[in-house]
Amino acid sequence: MNSVSLLVIILLPLAAAAAAAVSPERWRPLLIPFTALIHSAFVCRVVFLPESYPLEGMLGLDALGRLILLVISLLFLASSLYAVGYLRSHPTWNNRVFIVCLLLFLGAMSLAAAARNFGLLWVAVEATTVTSAPLIYFNRNRFSIEATWKYLLLCSVGIALAMLGLLFIAYAGLGDGSGHGLQIDQIMLSAASMSKPWLRTGFVFLLVGFGTKMGLAPLHTWKPDAYGEAPGLVGGLLAGGLTSVAFLAILRAVQVMTAAGEQALARHFLLALGMLSLVFAAVFVIRQRDIKRMLAYSSVEHMGILVIGLAMGKLAVYGAMFHVLNNALTKGALFMSAGNIHRYFGSKRMCETQGAIGFLPWSTSLFLIGFLAITGSPPFGPFMSEFIILRGIFSGGNLLLGISFIALLAIIFIGMSSTVLTVVLGPPMEEETSPDAGHETFMTIFSPLLLLAAVLVLGLYVPEPLRVLFQEAAELVGGVQ
Amino acid sequence: MTNLTNEVLMAVILLNFFTLGTSRLGACIKTVASQGILLALLPPMVHGINGHSMVLMAGALIIKGTIIPWLLFRAIRQVRIRREIEPRIGYIATLMIGALITAGAFIFADRLPLLPQHYHSLFIPAALSTMGAGFIMLITRRKAITQVLGYLILENGIFIFGILLVEAMPLMVEAGVLLDMLVAIFVMGIVMDHINREYSSINTEHLRLLKE
C-alpha cells in the first residue's frame, strides 16, 4: 500500500503538470493548491505511518527521505495558496510555463527525496535545476534573465561535478568485485572494503557539486542573484525546499563515508564549509540594502548552520534535522512577505520601502516576525534547533568553535536588523505610492501567517511523531548517542 | 579492440584542441557533435555488443550527436552570430593552456590508484583533459553559446569516465542523465534567446547588473 502512495507522491505532480499544460487559463492556478493538498495528504500518510519499505530498489523512504519529503510537501502546501493570490495579481501574464514548471519542480523534489539510487538522486536534482530556472525568470526583465543564466550555468556545472563524484564512488567499488552499482544500501554495505582514495575524492566532488546547489560558501555566488530576482513564492521554495533536497544529497554522501569509516574526513570538510558560509553571510548581510538579497545571505547562513550541525555529530545532528524543518518554514514565510512588500512598492531596496508597516500592516508584521524567528529569537523553532546544535558543539568540548558560532550569529542578527527595522519602521517616503495591483490580499497573507504559526508551535512544543522522525533521521548520519 | 579504442580517444583529445583554437561557432558546434558521436561508439567497443551498450550508444548518438547540435545551430541562427570575437584570453594562449592541461592529465593519470586493467589505458587522461578543456571554455569565453559548448565538453569528459563504469550504472539512470542534459541545453537555448532579445547580443559581459 505504501509503495503505491510513494508512486502517487512522485507521479501526481507530473500528471498535474500535464493537466496544467492543457487546462484553460482561468482554472490553471487552482491546480496548484489542489495538487498540493493531495500530495501532502499522501506524504503525511507515508511519513507518519511508516511500514517497511522495499529499500533495495530504486525508490524507498528511510527516515532522512521522509523528513525531507515532509518539509517539501508542507512548504509547498503553504505556498500553494499564496501562488493563487500571486498569479491573480498578474492576470495578464501568461502563466502556463510557470505553473507547469512549478508542478514539475515539486515532482522532481519528491523523486529526489525517495531515490534509493545515487544515479536517480542525481537525475532528480538536475531536474530541479532545469524546472526551477523558468520560475526564476517569471518577471521577464534584464535582471531576472541574468540571474537565471547564472543559476542555470553554475548549478549545471556544479551538478556535473557531482556526477563525477558519483562515478568516483562507483569506481571505488569496482576493485572488490562486488559491483554494487550506485544503489545506496549496497554501497553502504560494501563501503568498508572500497578503495579509500577514490571514495574520498568522490566525496569531495559530491560535496562541491551538491554544495553548489545548496548554496554553501564559497559556492553560493548564484544565490543572491537568483533569490533576489525570483518571485517571492519561488524564492521561498528554493530557499526552503530545494536547499533541503541538496542537503539530503550531502547527507547521503555522509552516510556512505560513515559506513566506510571515513566520517572524520567528511566532518572536517563540512565544518570548514559551514564556518565559511557563516563568515560570508556575516560579511555580506551587513549594510545589505536589498531585502531579498539579504534573505539570500541569510539562507547561506542557515545552510552553514545545517552542515555545522551535521559535522559536530551526536546531539548537534538532531538539531540539524530539526533545523531543516524550521529553516524551510521560516524562509517560506519571509520570502512571501518580502514578495508582498516588493510588489506593493515596485522595489525591494531598503530606501524605497521604508515605513512599509504603514502601507502593508500584515505583510510587514509577518516580515518582522519572520526576521525574529530566522535569526534565532525565542520562542520560535529556529531558536530551539540552533540551541540544540550549540549544546552539541559545547558538549563536544569545542569551546572556541561554539563562541565563534555565537559571535557570527550575533553579527548576522545585528546586520539584518538594521535593514529590517528601517524597512518596517523607518520614515516613509513623501510621495504616496499606491499601485493598484500591489495590495495584500487574504491569500498572500494567510500562507506566511500559517507558516509562522507552525514555526511558533515548533518552538514551544515538538509533537512526538516529529521528534521520533528527527531522532531516526539523525541516527542514520551518526547523530544522537 | 583496445587499439581502436585508443585511437578514438586520441581523436577526442585532438578535437578538444580544435574547439579551443577556433573562433567559428558553427565549426565549434560540429566539433562537439562529432566528439559526442565518437564517444557514442565507445561503449560497444569496450563492453562488447549487448543490449545495455547498444542502448547507451543509440542514446548518445541521438542526443549528443544530433538533437543538441541541432538545438545549438538553431540558437546561433536565431541570434545571428558566427564568431566568438574577443575571448578573455587569446586563442594561442588557450591552446597552450589546453596543451599543458593535457600533458598534466597524462602525467597525473599514471599516479592514480587505478585498477590493474586500467593502467596505461587512455581513458583516464582523455577524461581529465576533456574536462579541463571544458573548464577552459567555460572560463575564457564571453558568449553564452561558447559557455554552453564548454559545459558540453565538460559533460563529454565525464561521459568518458562513465564508460568505464557502464556495468555499475543502471540503464534507467543513464537515460535520465542524457535526458536531463538535453532539457538543460534546451532551457539554456531559450534563455540565450531571451538574453539576445534584451541586449541584442549574447555576450555574457552584459550580464553584470546584479552586484552588491
Interface residues (C-beta under 8 A of the other chain):
Chain A: M58 N117 G119 L120 W122 V123 E126 A127 T129 V130 A133 P134 Y137 R140 N141 R142 F143 I145 E146 A147 T148 W149 K150 L152 L153 S156 V157 A160 M163 L164 L167 A170 Y171 G173 L174 G175 G179 H180 G181 L182 S195 P197 W198 P224 D225 G228 E229 F284 Q288 R293
Chain B: L112 P113 L115 M131 L138 A144 Q147 V148 Y151 L154 E155 I158 F161 G162 L164 L165 E167 A168 M169 P170 M172 V173 E174 G176 V177 L179 D180 M181 V183 A184 V187 M188 V191 H194 I195 E198 Y199 T204 L207 R208 L209 L210 E212
